[in-house]
Amino acid sequence: MPRGKGTVLAVSAPDTDLKHTVGSGRKGLKRLRYKIYDGSSALNRPSLRRLARRAGVKRINAGIYEEAPLALRAWLSKMVRDACVFAEHGRRFTITLNDILLALKRNGV
């Protein structure tokens, strides 16, 4: 997967000493840390206008173009973070549809 703007990369936790992990009773996956790259150009004026038109908005105030990307990015990163937690709890590396639905339900959508 190419690393472009707005992509999410999984960065594994640093490896520990092998002499401490072998035979010490540790099981399961290592915890992953996720980096969210800044994709500020992904939510430009025309794309926000298209989203608003799809939602049924007729007129858009000029201040929306500055405030909406910040709110949308915060909400989306919260959803991705919750879905990653559900995938880690299930000991999976792949986020499934069920993880997304549980994250949406958890946040009241």
Summary of the structure (lengths in Angstrom):
residues: 109
radius of gyration: 18.8
end to end distance: 29.5
largest distance: 64.7
contacts: 216
relative contact order: 0.13
helix: 50%
strand: 9%
